[in-house]
């Protein structure tokens, strides 16, 4: 930490240096340099004589003096520019994009400002100089105010979550500490700039007279808990309408509140007199016996390979799961951390992000090696992913929007679309008022083009408007878009943070959206590394000069072709014209300063009024004199210049820290595979097992030479290890028989290796079966239980209708269906909170098919290692018979968002684990010349991977065809594998896949090897 003496010395040095530069240089030049300069401006003759006369040193001295004068003028101008930047954008701009002499002057000004105002004293002196605006003296935190010391890798989001219990309150921490001078003389001016060792003041855990909204709350439930009467919720609504919430919104609808919002309680708030008790179903008449539901056979692979593998043993009965009814309800998430909403992220950006993430994870699975798993985000990063999925669910219909753009571009000539609005009724294209609409569109009362919701109008045209970007949303969920290419320039001005967050949001959306394929971004001043969005999509620059040179070079190269074409750019894009001149380049510049304005002025002027030039300049700043359209954003995040149907538009926002979290998730999806971790759970069968069900005996395990019972004498080490595996799981065969029994089960049976399904002792659930099945599956995957608050956050989209009473009601509806223990009627399979002992809901005593699958795989591996191959193959067959289709698919609409939580991701991991298991059976079957069983196992692997993201099913089928001597089938599978990957030769495959491919086709697909 800097001492006062050090700060004072640094301040004196900075001030003296600035004074010497600004005042001392001209005084020295006047005093010592005047004698070396001519008294008047020399003419042409005098210059000629001086150049031709023998040099005596006077000309060189004169030129040096002139150079120093020029350098002094440049320094004075840069100091003035930095002072103006501080007044306009805050002192933090002195950290940004300064190079050369500007770095020196900016540093000196920063030292002087942050030090001259940090002298100790009993009171802070009033600030009189306009340069020192918003700079405060450091002060010792009030002992009554809670503080937090920043640690490495901390973010305001994390601190708000850990210290205040609500990550949505990060803006309160930012606002409270914005002007607090830290020990290193820096200040918190940007949510993305935290330094270890800083001391942050924390807001009160709950403001006096106010209450923070928790996940699952409603105004009625808060009125019940705080006032003792749920009918008093209008009083809370009226008292809280004027509060500007942490996310910038206000309470306008009593039905819509968000976690993290603050509500003001009326003065007469009376605490409830009785503690909250959990609702339970009221017993009435004895329940009717369950209606018999026709069982459905476990799904099989395609017909040609659907026969079960031959076996000498009596095959176990096929898995039968009752076909569930199909009503609908609400969504879900993780283990012990309630995930908040991602503040401000729009649905279009969320959808594009998830599309890119899906693509990267498919690539991860393709390169995943046997008995390894794909890399997943850390818990800190993964906390962002589930809210992104919720934002995508609640966002606009991007498929319909994309269709509208493609249909419009297919018109001849294509219309000049300058924006769009995605509404609950459909997509409205802007800028076309009064023009006749094509057949697929309707004309609104105002004359705009409307593509109604659920319209199906297939077209082969590509999108002609790749620079469409969302600006904000309305209260009804409608999203407003603008086509940046239409004007070529857009300046986001107003609140520095709000404008920057909108710029970041647009950048993420354009870098990921499906309609922006023909677009590239040249970015200056945002996050230093945007490469997770794709090297082909984004170029990042620290210096505007270099970025602008790149931008103008492309612009100059494209201009002749575009100017010389009679066909509009949207029409050429729609027809699939591959010309590079049609790719829209967007120059994104964050926090524009005076120096940037000088560089950008001519480029902005060049783009305006020229129509579509495949080039866009997009900037953010507090204000700008640059030519071009401006979009103002106020402190509440409202766009001041546009409205739709008389409503103001709330700007889309993406803060720096959340944007970095999304980039980190994408970066993780590009990482190599990892070892499979140990299995979770306290059950004995989970010992010496990895998460995928693989048997992993301890390397240092010592089996005595003369083992006691139950080890028999004269057995091998592998046999003794198998005995231990069997002793750890003595009920496996009974559980397998119970799963295959078609009678009403004695306990809940939960199936996820296919379409989610549940069989339970009670009668079928009334009405909302699909919703209740999801709740049961959610509880089955959370063995240690979940709190009511977490369950509300996980299972309801955007917290809608997630009141505590709603959670209790959902659990109460489950209990008659899930039932009670057959021999202990007082024990429920879903215990109440009062009997659980830790305030968590959980499912107990159930049987999950994924657990059964893993137990069978573990025993099969142990049996194979001990030489009991036939028994091992029987276990493998039993495990693979549990697979009925793609894992957890199909799922109900808008459901299972909780699968993206840090400890879940079952839909991403389990298919690969099943494919590895099938591969192990293929190896055993081929070794025993049982080609029919090998093919059956390989087809199961293909069934569980409908997107064909894994190589092993194709490679195994190629090996089987080779063993049969069927070179035609072997070539067919090889060509299918390459076509699925869009590869031309086997060398493009991952190394492990190419090893098998090359062994079968050493000379390429034309000449396969004769024998394995």
Secondary structure, 3 states (H helix, E strand, C coil): CCCHHHHHHHHHHHHHHHHHHHHHHHHHHHHHHHHHCCCCCCCHHHHHHHHHCCCCCHHHHHHHHHHHHHHHHHHHHHHHHHHHHHHHHCHHHHHCCCCCHHHHHHHHHHHHHHHHCCCCCCCCCCCCCHHHCCCCCCCCCCCCCCEEECCCCCCHHHHHHHHHCCHHHHHHHHHHHCCCECCCCCECCCCCCCCCCCEEECCCCCCCCEEECCCCCCHHHHHHHHHCCHHHHHHHHHHHCCCCCCCCCCCCCCCCCCCCCEEECCCCCCCCCCCCCCCCCCCCCCCCCCCCCCEEECCCCCHHHCCCCCCCCCCCCCCEEECCCCCCCCCCCCCCCCCCCCCCCCHHHHHHHHHHHHHHHHHHHHHCCCCEECCCCCHHHHCCHHHHHHHHHHCCCHHHHHHHHHHHHCCCCCCCCCEEEEECCEEEEECCCCCCCCCCCEECCCCCEEEECCCCCCCCCCCCCCCEEEEEECCCCCEEEEEHHHHCEEEEEECHHHHHHHHHHHHHHHHHCHHHCCEEEEEECCCCCCHHHCCCCEEEECCHHHHHHHHHHHHHHHHHHHHCCCCCHHHHHHCCCCCHHHCEEEEEECCCCHHHHHHHHHHHHHHCCCCCCCEEEEEEECCCCCCCCEEEECCCCEEEEEEECCEEEEECCCCHHHHHHHHHHHHHCCCCCEECCECCCCCHHHCCEECCCCECCCCCCCCCCCCCCCCCCCCCHHHHHHHHHHHHCCCHHHHHHHHHCCCCCCCCEEECCCCCEEECCCCCCCCCHHHHHHHHHHHHCCCCCEEHHHHHHHHCHHHCCCCHHHHHHHHHHHHHHHCECCCCCCCECCCCHHHHCCCEECCCCCEEHHHHHHHHHHHHHHHHHCCCHHHHHHHHHHHHHCCCCCCCCCCCCCCCHHHHCCCCCHHHHHHHHHHHHHHHHHHHHHHCCCHHHHHHHHHHHHHCCCCCCCCHHHHHHHHHHHHHCCHHHHHHHHHHHHHHHCCCCHHHCCHHHHHHHHHHCCCCCCCCCCCC
